[in-house]
């Protein structure tokens, strides 16, 4: 009967004494499955969420993902439902919207763009009462923009603050 | 800096995946195994380099993967206790012509696959003619025939 091949120890190679390879493999595979389930549950983005804030003069609704990953394209949709006439409507976006993010397009183009204390201002202009104004932003996350960023949005009519949405966006690597 | 971190994290993740799926899948080219081997490289490349098309980025990513390979290899060599964790260790599948069903089952190898490998790589027609069959850390099976 031949000897055991060199460097093999029967207790280990045959009987697997002291080896937890199956346990390790199953644990590692379970961890991978958990990761997949978390992905399906939108933990890592990019399913959009809708936030709404009401004011007697207007309703502001934002639909955008609050979790995204580096390099992703996504859309942010701002819907302003004017209950009464808005003479000089404007949206103010926190600087977190633009930091480390590429804006591919804004439709329809605002009347003007500006800066207010470092925040981005889109002037929408006149919105008659009973009408809605929808602004689309097409964005792309720069891969190095990892972390949490403020995505607050405020709706103004002239200098009057009508509605404010507090949101945060998390960018995964 | 990001590309080095991404490459290192991806290296560890792919190592974890390869350890989780089992060594047989990495050395055989059955249709399902082929899918894993083909897509894995393409998918990790996008995660590591992302929009970086630069030569410098390529240097950093390849350098990181090379450094991690050497680091894992050295750790396995320098600290033998880490070897079975990092690379696994050989498993005896056949002893004196008798297949060890428990070890075959733990590695998801059927008798048919074992017999096919014996025919293919060692030109041995019967499992009973094997003195030893050992599943090596590479995922390949070495066959040692009985002495006649």
Interface residues (C-beta under 8 A of the other chain):
Chain A: X1 X2 X4 X5 X8 X10 X12 X13 X14 X16 X19 X21 X22 X24 X25 X28 X29 X31 X32 X70 X71 X143 X144 X173
Chain B: X2 X6 X16 X17 X19 X20 X21 X22 X50 X51 X52 X84 X85 X88 X89 X90 X91 X92 X95 X96 X100 X103 X106 X131 X132 X134 X144 X146 X147
